[in-house]
């Protein structure tokens, strides 16, 4: 049986909105959205780490509210009608597409399923916590001692550098700098 036309339309619209969101015109907005989502995940992972839980991850469901609020704010610029924002199927697919984009950029790692995830930083913490020593005796006894006893992590709000100079202007500015090839301070560098 062929899927309904509506689902194909939603997928096409989601792809178009995602292309628009990741375009240069929305670069700052998309970076702000990604930063907010990853900050929520980091805080959840930190809480699980502090509580001594064996696995560190954050819930994807907890990101939904921040995502929806950001999309409400961006809707006029994205030319999204209120009906699309109210459409549960569209918003869920768009949310999953944004998470997929974060995953493809390497900022987000799904844990065991698509409902739990962690940021790249907490993926490193996860690997560090589970690092074990391999010894011949340990291999026989099936016991491998942990190499890391305790990990503490401080989560800070993520910040983005202000980038108000284009790459062409930056390179031109570097090219205009005087070069002092005969300066005695640079003799050691040769």
N, C-alpha and C positions, 0 to 999 in steps of 0.2 A: 504494500500500500504506500502510495506517495505521501510524503509529509505535507501538511497544509502550506499554502502559499504564504500565510502570515509569518510562519517561522523563517522562511527564506527572506522575507522582507526585513524582519528584525535583524537577522544576521548581516544583511547588506547594510542596514542603517548603523549597526554597531561598528562594523568595519570602517564606515565613512567617518563616524564620530571619533573613533580611535585614531585614524589618520590625522584628523583635524587637531585632536588633543596633543598629539606628539609632533605636530608641525612647529616651525620656528615661531609662529604667531602666538602660540600658547606655551612656549617653552617654560617660562617662569611659573605659569599656573600649574602645569603638569608637574614641575619639580616641587612646587609647594604641596600638591596633592600627595605625591610619592613620599615626601618628607613626613607629612602628617601620618600617613598610613604606617610607615616604618617606625615612627616614634611610638605609636600605639603598640605595635608588635614588640618592640624592644622593652617597653615597660612591662608587658605581660610576661615576657621571657625572664626579665629580671626578678619579678615576683616569684615565679616558679623556681628559679635558681636559689633565691634566698630561702624559700620554704624547704629546700632540700629535695625537691622532686627529682627523680632520676632522669626524666626527659624534659628538655627545655623547648617550649614552643609557645606560640600565641594562637588564639582562635581567629580564623578568617571572619567569622560572624561578627566579631567585635569591631571590625573595620567598616562594616556596612554603613553605620550611621554617619561617620566622618565622610565617607565617599558620597553618600546621598546629599549631605549638606553642601559639599563642594560642588557637586553637579548642579544643585539648585542655584548656586551663586553664578556658575559659569553658563547656565542655560541660555540667557539672552545673547551672549557673545557667540555661543555655538549654534544659535538659531534653533534650539530645541523647543518644540511646543510643550505646554504643560501636560498634554495627553501622553507624550512620550515619557516624561518624568514620572507620571503616575502609573505607567505600564510596568508591572512587576517583571514580566519576562524580559523586556528590553533592558531595564535597569540591572537585573541579575546578569544578563549576558554581557553588558558593558562593564560591570564590575569584574567579572571573570576575565574579560579581555584586558582590562587594566592590570590585573594581577599577573596575567600571562606576559604582558609587556615588562613588568617589573622582574619577573622570573627570567625572561630572555636577556635582560640587561645585567643580570647577575646580582640584583639587589635583594631578591626574595628567594628563599629556598623552601619548598614544601616539605613538611616532615614525612609522615607515613602516608598521608592521604591529602586530598585537596582541601581539607577543612582545618588543617593545622600547618603553621608556617613559622619561619623565623628569618630574621634579617641575615645578611652575610656575616655580620659581626658575631651574632649569636650562633651561627653555624660553626664559626671558628671556636667559640667557647664550648659548644657541644662536642666537637672533636677533641678539644683539649681535655675536657672532663673524662672522656672515654678512652683516653690514651692509656695503654697497658704495656707492661714490660713482658717481653717474651724470653723465657729461659727454658733450658731443656727440662729442668725439674718441674717447672710450671706447666709445661706441655704434657708431661706424663700425668700430673695430678689434675689437669684441666683447671688450674687456678692461675690466673695471671694478675699479679699485683698492679694496682693503679700507679701511674707515675705522677699524677697530680692529685693531691689530697683535697684541696679546696680552691675554688675560684671565686673571686669577688669582682663584681662588675658595677660600675657607676654609669647610669644612663643619663646623658645630657641631651637637651633639646638640640636637634640637628640644625646646623646653620649652613647657608649657602653663601659663597663669596659673591660680592656685588660685582657684576661684570657689565660695565657700562662703556667699555672700549671694544670695538670690533677687532678681529684678528689682523685685518689689513692695516688699521691705524697703529696697532701695537707693533707690528713688524716694521712699519715705516719709522716709528719712534726709535726703535732699536737701531735701525740703519743710520739714523741721524746722529747717534752718539759718537763723540770723537774717540778715536782709537789711539792709544798711546803706546805704540810698539816699542819705542825707545826708552820708556819709563823704567828705571832701575828696579822698581818693585815687581815688574813682570819678568825679570831676567830668569828667575827660578822656574818659571812656568814653561820655559822653552825646552 
